[in-house]
Amino acid sequence: MERHVNYTLIGGLFFLCLVCMVGFILWLGHLGLDDGKYYEYVVYTDKDLGGIATNSPINYKGIQVGNVIKVGFAKDKVGVVRLDLMIKSSVKIRKDSKVAVSSRGFMGLKFLALEQSHNEEFYGSGDKGERILIFKEGLMDRLSGDANQVVQEVMKAIRNVNRIL
């Protein structure tokens, strides 16, 4: 009794499953073959990042245009944080543009919001050196800083009233 097994068909199906599995892993890990479609930008700051980490999204006018790829300390500057960003090359970014920490809702997901400057020059594919964006404090950070200042002013006013009485 002889089996009629087609080993070529079995090998082809195995190879197809293997290729599909590798493609799925690349897709799941965001390891794209489209790295040429992104430009790398750098942000330096000595301020608190407020929840920004690796893979945090970067939005421009509500549309996700990139991700944070690395968060760490700058090598040559003490106490300065360096953010490495990947932003789609189709998004034209003006020099001296800013990024600020924002969130969806009051306690929602944190992301970097891109704010274009009024500079006439754009970053391009032929730029040498780092493409540097400016870090701007987010709304919540500015409000908490203003709240601290208001509390100090109120305390000063209360002390003055106590001295008068």
GUNU-371764 format. One line per field, with one value per residue (C-alpha): x, y, z. Coordinates in pm, whole numbers. Layout:
<sites>
px <- X,...
py <- Y,...
pz <- Z,...
</sites>
This chain:
<sites>
px <- 0,158,63,43,188,286,589,623,275,345,678,516,241,498,707,396,302,658,656,315,440,750,534,295,582,725,381,314,652,618,940,860,1041,928,1187,1276,933,1023,1263,1431,1400,1554,1415,1626,1466,1539,1167,948,816,487,415,593,775,899,624,421,238,312,5,-25,-369,-524,-362,-89,223,490,619,880,1146,1386,1389,1716,1964,2180,2539,2711,2460,2396,2029,1902,1662,1687,1383,1434,1126,1029,787,646,842,518,464,662,800,926,1250,1204,877,770,634,426,291,-87,-345,-674,-914,-812,-639,-615,-333,-30,113,334,151,346,313,452,656,621,970,974,1238,1141,1345,1422,1583,1917,1963,2292,2310,2023,1675,1599,1250,1184,1012,726,554,209,-109,-133,229,172,-151,13,300,50,-147,167,233,-129,-110,211,51,-256,-33,159,-171,-290,38,0,-359,-241,26,-232,-465
py <- 0,320,674,946,1232,1543,1669,1973,2093,2038,2223,2511,2548,2539,2808,3023,2995,3087,3399,3504,3460,3675,3942,3940,3979,4273,4435,4379,4518,4826,4721,4863,4849,5209,5378,5600,5759,5911,6184,6179,6485,6561,6752,6864,6976,7013,7012,6725,6512,6441,6087,6085,5758,5546,5488,5788,5932,6268,6452,6747,6908,6593,6349,6109,6184,5994,5838,5891,5629,5694,5880,5930,6178,6389,6268,6605,6797,6719,6695,6745,6492,6397,6277,6111,6142,5983,6195,6113,6276,6385,6631,6946,7089,7444,7517,7636,7441,7327,7015,7024,6751,6716,6461,6330,6449,6547,6222,6058,5929,6159,6257,6523,6794,6951,7328,7483,7803,8105,8050,8035,7759,7392,7088,6877,6552,6720,6872,6795,6744,6711,6839,7005,7088,7309,7167,7376,7313,7166,7338,7140,7221,7590,7586,7410,7661,7948,7786,7771,8137,8230,8036,8217,8555,8466,8355,8683,8879,8680,8754,9124,9121,8942,9208,9484,9316
pz <- 0,-115,-8,-265,-63,-252,-59,-285,-188,183,158,-31,230,510,337,281,651,748,526,664,1022,958,793,1090,1337,1140,1122,1492,1596,1372,1203,867,544,499,722,427,459,797,909,1247,1471,1811,2109,2406,2732,3101,3186,3306,3020,3197,3078,2740,2676,2387,2125,2243,1942,1781,1652,1418,1403,1552,1309,1416,1213,1404,1724,1993,1924,2212,2543,2730,2866,2637,2641,2656,2872,3238,3337,2983,2833,2466,2271,1934,1712,1381,1179,835,555,391,678,601,925,954,1133,1495,1530,1877,2042,2360,2587,2548,2652,2528,2794,3142,3239,2897,2681,2666,2329,2175,1982,1696,1656,1337,1366,1136,994,613,602,608,706,401,298,223,569,738,1114,1359,1289,1623,1749,2053,2363,2496,2829,2796,2911,3235,3327,3263,3465,3758,3748,3742,4026,4241,4171,4257,4585,4678,4603,4813,5102,5078,5088,5393,5575,5498,5632,5947,6003,5972,6224
</sites>
